[in-house]
Amino acid sequence: MLLRFLSTIVLAPMALAAIWYGWPYFDAMVCLAGFIAVIEWYRVSEGGGKIGITPLGRVVWPIAGFFYIAVACLGLLILRADAVHGRGLVVAFFAVIWATDIGAYLVGRTVGGPKLAPSISPKKTWSGAVGGAICGVFVGYLVGTFSDLPYSDWTIVGGGLAISIVSQFGDLIESWWKRRFSVKDSGNLIPGHGGILDRIDGVLLASPVAVAGHWLAHGVSLPWK
């Protein structure tokens, strides 16, 4: 727990600074994290787990992982590249993700109750999932309103709820993937946390959803246009 806390103290300010200042720091951080995540995905998938991996699987799994991670990284870059609202969008996005994680952990440990997906992630509960979603929406609304995002209150609430729910699905997907390949963590790069994939599991699925929601609510804005 101490290692986890110390790692957070060191890494969180660096991530927030990169988000705040944007190009080239944010882009470099996203690309580096994505590169390491692809390597972790390949190393874990190459192991095959208890079931083993077929010759076809040796081709399909790395390709699937590459696109899964690449699309998420591209989504983050697109959000941050918005000339007017990019900083607020990314700050609100990560605020929802982090608040969801913390809320789900605290509520799940305190309330307990029926398991969410016992065969995939035995520690997760329905109470934690609901608590995480509520925390994610609440914090996302506060940050989104403070950041003066170009959405109505109901759009911010709906977007926060969607990102919170999808991020929890992303967490379950990575848990299923790790069970499939018989590993506890995707790596050991971050002391107390595991690998990069263990930290961005919710981001991977939620990032494209956030971009799609932004485009639907505010219009398409591509950084290369």
Helices and strands as residue ranges (DSSP letters): H 2-21, H 25-47, H 55-80, H 86-111, E 115-117, E 121-125, H 126-146, H 153-180, H 196-218
